[in-house]
């Protein structure tokens, strides 16, 4: 009985520690959103719905590459890009240890989302934070309620027009790195669209740039839930109108 009691107390302590980590991470990113972003009251489709203070954010961590946001969901996070694909698995945007880690771009992608496809990773947390909700896009109605995300960067903002979502393996060719448009990218996009669990009217073409959002899934060994999105530029950077864009900028 004494041994069982020790095991029970130890298990409860571990669960309590993990739950505290979850709460701390939620608090950290809620504070980041409050401190570094605000709603763009003038957004009307030509500019992003949020304004991000990248000047202040980059002072905290120069490896911040952007901000990803999906209205009506928990996805509202800075995007990091480090020197490898390990560090931000277990560190926040402030470079502090965290079981939830960060949303981050593959280290092998070029900076600035200039590749034909850029891969973004995020944990599947049990409290539905980070990228846990990517699996929700397996449902057509959920897709129709959330057909787009936003990627804000210091240089240019993008509407992420989602066109494909499905379950795949961590070893699948879904994770192929393609830097430039061409026949390889055309074939990649065609295959991605054919595997989608939802139907979309987004027009895909090899000339545009794309992002792949990826998280763990638990439907089979090494499963991943992924979303493909087309990056459509809008007339803002960090949510602010670009100079000379015709959106009211002086």
C-alpha positions in Angstrom: 0.0 0.0 0.0 2.8 2.4 0.8 4.5 1.7 -2.5 1.2 2.3 -4.4 0.7 5.5 -2.4 4.1 6.8 -3.4 3.4 5.9 -7.1 0.0 7.6 -6.9 1.5 10.8 -5.4 4.3 10.8 -7.9 1.8 10.4 -10.8 -0.3 13.3 -9.5 2.7 15.5 -9.1 3.8 14.8 -12.7 0.3 15.6 -14.0 0.2 18.7 -11.9 3.6 19.9 -13.3 2.5 19.3 -16.9 -0.8 21.1 -16.4 1.0 24.0 -14.8 3.3 24.1 -17.9 0.2 24.2 -20.1 -1.3 27.1 -18.1 2.0 28.9 -18.1 2.4 28.6 -21.9 -1.2 29.8 -22.5 -0.5 32.8 -20.3 2.8 33.6 -22.1 1.2 33.6 -25.5 -1.9 35.4 -24.4 0.4 38.1 -22.9 2.4 38.2 -26.2 -0.8 38.8 -28.2 -1.9 41.5 -25.8 1.5 43.2 -25.8 2.6 42.9 -29.4 -0.7 42.9 -31.4 -4.0 44.7 -31.7 -7.0 44.5 -33.9 -6.8 46.4 -37.1 -10.0 48.4 -37.1 -9.4 49.5 -40.7 -9.0 46.0 -42.1 -11.3 45.4 -45.0 -9.7 42.6 -46.9 -6.9 44.7 -48.3 -4.9 44.6 -45.1 -4.5 42.0 -42.3 -7.0 41.9 -39.4 -4.2 42.4 -36.8 -1.4 44.8 -36.3 1.9 43.4 -35.0 4.6 45.5 -33.4 7.5 43.7 -35.0 10.0 46.4 -33.9 9.3 45.5 -30.2 8.9 41.8 -30.9 12.2 41.5 -32.7 14.0 43.2 -29.8 12.8 40.3 -27.6 13.9 37.7 -30.1 15.4 38.5 -33.6 14.5 35.0 -34.7 10.8 35.9 -34.9 9.8 35.4 -38.6 6.2 36.4 -38.5 2.8 36.0 -36.7 0.1 33.4 -37.6 -3.5 34.1 -36.9 -6.8 32.4 -37.5 -10.0 34.2 -36.5 -12.3 32.2 -34.2 -9.5 29.7 -33.2 -6.7 29.5 -30.7 -4.1 30.0 -33.5 -2.7 33.4 -32.6 1.1 33.0 -32.2 4.5 34.4 -33.3 6.3 32.3 -35.8 10.0 31.5 -35.1 12.8 30.4 -37.4 15.9 29.0 -35.7 19.1 27.4 -36.8 17.7 23.9 -36.4 14.3 22.1 -36.0 14.9 21.1 -32.3 15.2 24.3 -30.2 11.7 25.7 -30.6 10.2 22.3 -30.0 10.8 23.0 -26.4 11.3 26.8 -26.1 9.0 29.8 -26.3 9.5 32.9 -28.4 11.3 34.3 -25.4 13.7 31.3 -25.6 12.5 30.0 -22.3 12.0 26.2 -21.8 8.4 25.1 -22.4 6.7 21.7 -23.1 4.5 23.5 -25.6 7.4 25.1 -27.5 6.6 27.5 -30.4 5.3 27.6 -33.9 8.4 27.6 -36.1 9.4 27.4 -39.7 11.6 24.6 -40.9 15.3 25.6 -40.6 16.0 24.4 -44.1 13.5 26.9 -45.6 14.9 30.2 -46.7 14.0 33.3 -44.6 11.1 35.5 -45.7 8.7 32.7 -46.9 10.3 33.0 -50.4 10.4 29.3 -51.1 7.7 27.6 -53.2 6.6 25.9 -50.0 7.5 26.7 -46.4 6.8 24.2 -43.6 5.5 25.4 -40.2 5.5 23.1 -37.2 3.7 23.2 -33.9 2.9 20.8 -31.1 -0.4 19.0 -30.7 -1.1 20.0 -27.1 -3.8 18.2 -25.1 -5.4 21.5 -24.1 -5.9 22.3 -27.9 -3.2 25.0 -27.9 -0.5 25.5 -30.5 -1.4 23.5 -33.7 -3.6 20.9 -31.9 -6.7 22.1 -33.8 -5.3 21.4 -37.3 -7.1 18.1 -37.2 -10.4 20.0 -37.0 -10.0 20.8 -40.7 -10.8 17.2 -41.5 -14.4 18.4 -41.3 -16.0 20.2 -44.2 -18.1 22.5 -42.0 -15.2 23.5 -39.9 -13.2 24.3 -43.0 -16.1 26.5 -44.3 -16.2 28.3 -41.0 -12.4 28.9 -41.1 -11.3 28.9 -44.7 -8.4 31.3 -44.2 -5.6 32.1 -41.8 -3.2 35.1 -41.8 0.5 35.3 -41.9 1.9 38.7 -40.9 5.6 39.5 -41.5 7.6 42.7 -41.2 8.0 42.9 -45.0 4.5 41.7 -46.2 1.3 40.2 -45.0 -0.4 37.2 -46.5 -3.9 35.6 -46.5 -3.4 31.9 -46.2 -6.1 30.4 -48.4 -6.5 26.8 -47.1 -7.0 24.3 -49.9 -6.1 20.9 -48.5 -6.0 19.1 -45.1 -5.4 15.4 -44.3 -3.6 12.9 -42.2 -0.3 11.6 -43.4 3.0 10.0 -42.2 5.9 11.9 -40.8 8.0 10.2 -43.5 5.6 11.1 -46.4 6.7 13.2 -49.4 4.3 15.9 -48.1 7.5 17.2 -46.4 9.4 17.6 -49.6 11.3 20.9 -49.7 10.7 22.8 -53.0 12.3 26.2 -53.4 11.2 27.3 -56.9 8.0 27.0 -59.0 8.1 24.3 -61.7 6.9 20.8 -62.6 7.9 19.4 -59.3 5.8 21.9 -57.4 2.9 21.5 -59.8 2.9 17.7 -59.1 3.2 18.4 -55.4 0.2 20.7 -55.3 -1.9 18.3 -57.4 -1.2 15.4 -55.0 -1.9 17.6 -52.0 -5.3 18.7 -53.3 -6.3 15.1 -54.2 -5.7 14.0 -50.6 -7.8 16.6 -48.9 -10.5 15.7 -46.5 -12.4 18.9 -47.4 -13.4 20.5 -50.7 -12.1 23.9 -51.6 -12.5 26.4 -54.4 -9.0 27.9 -54.0 -7.2 28.1 -57.3 -3.8 26.6 -57.0 -1.0 27.4 -59.4 2.7 26.7 -59.4 3.6 30.4 -59.5 2.3 31.2 -56.0 4.0 30.4 -52.7 2.5 28.1 -50.2 2.8 27.0 -46.6 2.4 23.5 -45.0 1.2 23.5 -41.4 2.1 20.3 -39.5 1.4 18.8 -36.1 1.4 15.3 -34.5 -1.7 13.2 -34.8 -2.5 10.0 -32.9 -4.5 7.9 -35.5 -1.5 5.7 -36.4 2.2 5.5 -35.6 4.1 8.7 -36.7 0.9 10.2 -37.9 0.7 13.9 -38.8 -2.2 16.3 -39.3 -1.4 18.8 -42.1 -2.9 21.8 -43.8 -1.8 23.3 -47.1 -2.4 27.0 -47.7 -1.8 29.4 -50.6 0.0 32.6 -49.7 -2.0 35.5 -51.2 -0.2 38.9 -50.6 -2.3 41.7 -49.2 -1.5 45.4 -49.1 0.0 45.5 -45.6 3.1 44.6 -43.6 2.7 43.8 -39.9 -1.0 44.8 -40.4 0.0 48.4 -41.5 -0.8 49.5 -45.0 2.1 49.5 -47.4 3.2 52.9 -48.6 1.6 53.7 -52.0 -0.8 50.7 -51.8 -3.8 52.9 -52.2 -5.2 51.8 -48.9 -4.9 55.2 -47.2 -1.2 55.1 -46.4 0.5 58.5 -46.7 
